[in-house]
Amino acid sequence: MILEKPSAQLQVLIRTKCNENIETRNQDLETIKEWLRKQPHLPDTWDDEILLAYLRSSNFSLENTKDKLDKFFSIKHVLPEVFADYDITRPELQECLRSVQFCTSPYLTSEGYRVHFARVIDSQSDNINFITFLKLIMMFIHIYLKAEAVEVAGEIVVLDTSFFNLKHAAQITPMFAKKFLNFVQNAVGFKVKQFNIVNAPALVDTFLKFLSPFLKEKLRNRICLHRNIESLFDHIPKSMAPEEFGGTAGKIQPHSDKLATLINGKFSSWLKEQENIKSDETKRTVKPQWCDDLFGLDGTFKQLNVD
């Protein structure tokens, strides 16, 4: 990924928002790595770039970072739908990759935010498996956290949901929604500052009401449903949006092709390795309260010992 580095002035703003001190940053990173080494149930293999992303998303609170990482490595067990089978050569992933377009703007907003766009281009929207679509997004998030070599203050997502229909909605069960949204809100390695939905059919309103019980107020308030494309530019610069999203930043396809090349090539083996970088719950010495709160079933992890 070729991503714009923030100016010196913007770096100061971003570091202030993330409570990042460049003089103690490496020490904080080593503290987290040492803590991971001492946790018998957590993996021994990590990427510094991703650990730094978790520190930034936690405003460099060591305790919050530890909590997020613990949840992330554990949630991977109970969401195999999006965290397993990362072999990009699998036919269902290749079909989905051909049917969608993703674009990460190389530029940062004046607030230090990175903007991401996603849309479906398959005219036969029934061909899209929504769970596979979410898995592909998770794979791109892994690549993004690995490749983003500079600080950002948060992420803005823009999703074109014109393809979304009853078949897709039916694939999201209440249990899946609860687990996935717990990951997004409690264990993801970046700050979701805005989630913009454009070209939404009426069904999306109903679907958002279905998700509402699983959403914290903070994230609920950051979801923006746009009735027309122009209102999107109250939130992001028009110059950063691809033409397909009403912007002036050129076509989305070249950007999407670059991401597809990365996922098919440079990062394909690395992504496959990420499947196994998760907790070993048989070695957990203390079971925190969130294990039950998060999944709603006592002893859930005992049932996950055999892969």
SULFENSUL-V216122 format. One record per pair of residues at least 24 apart in sequence whose ideal C-beta (glycine too) atoms are under 6 Angstrom apart, sorted by the first residue. I is the first residue (numbers start at 1). GAP is how many residues later the second one is. If there is no record, write none. Layout:
BEGIN
i=I gap=GAP
i=I gap=GAP
END
This chain:
BEGIN
i=1 gap=146
i=2 gap=104
i=3 gap=103
i=4 gap=102
i=4 gap=103
i=4 gap=104
i=5 gap=145
i=6 gap=102
i=10 gap=102
i=13 gap=99
i=14 gap=98
i=14 gap=137
i=14 gap=139
i=17 gap=136
i=18 gap=38
i=18 gap=41
i=19 gap=40
i=19 gap=41
i=20 gap=40
i=28 gap=27
i=28 gap=32
i=31 gap=31
i=32 gap=33
i=35 gap=31
i=40 gap=243
i=41 gap=238
i=41 gap=239
i=41 gap=242
i=41 gap=243
i=42 gap=31
i=42 gap=237
i=43 gap=234
i=45 gap=232
i=47 gap=99
i=49 gap=97
i=50 gap=95
i=53 gap=92
i=53 gap=136
i=54 gap=135
i=57 gap=132
i=57 gap=133
i=57 gap=134
i=68 gap=119
i=71 gap=115
i=71 gap=116
i=72 gap=115
i=73 gap=205
i=73 gap=206
i=74 gap=205
i=75 gap=108
i=75 gap=112
i=76 gap=202
i=77 gap=227
i=78 gap=101
i=79 gap=100
i=81 gap=50
i=82 gap=52
i=82 gap=53
i=82 gap=56
i=84 gap=191
i=86 gap=185
i=86 gap=186
i=86 gap=189
i=87 gap=185
i=88 gap=175
i=88 gap=176
i=88 gap=180
i=92 gap=40
i=96 gap=36
i=96 gap=37
i=96 gap=40
i=97 gap=163
i=99 gap=29
i=101 gap=151
i=101 gap=155
i=102 gap=38
i=102 gap=154
i=102 gap=157
i=103 gap=139
i=103 gap=149
i=103 gap=152
i=103 gap=153
i=105 gap=135
i=107 gap=133
i=112 gap=40
i=112 gap=41
i=113 gap=40
i=113 gap=41
i=113 gap=43
i=113 gap=80
i=114 gap=38
i=114 gap=41
i=115 gap=41
i=115 gap=121
i=115 gap=125
i=116 gap=41
i=117 gap=41
i=117 gap=128
i=118 gap=41
i=119 gap=41
i=120 gap=43
i=125 gap=38
i=125 gap=40
i=126 gap=41
i=130 gap=38
i=130 gap=41
i=131 gap=40
i=139 gap=132
i=142 gap=132
i=143 gap=119
i=143 gap=124
i=145 gap=44
i=154 gap=37
i=154 gap=39
i=155 gap=35
i=155 gap=37
i=156 gap=37
i=156 gap=38
i=157 gap=38
i=158 gap=38
i=159 gap=38
i=160 gap=38
i=160 gap=39
i=161 gap=36
i=161 gap=39
i=161 gap=43
i=162 gap=37
i=169 gap=38
i=177 gap=34
i=177 gap=37
i=178 gap=36
i=181 gap=33
i=182 gap=112
i=185 gap=31
i=185 gap=34
i=194 gap=28
i=194 gap=41
i=195 gap=27
i=195 gap=28
i=196 gap=28
i=196 gap=36
i=197 gap=28
i=198 gap=28
i=198 gap=31
i=198 gap=34
i=200 gap=25
END
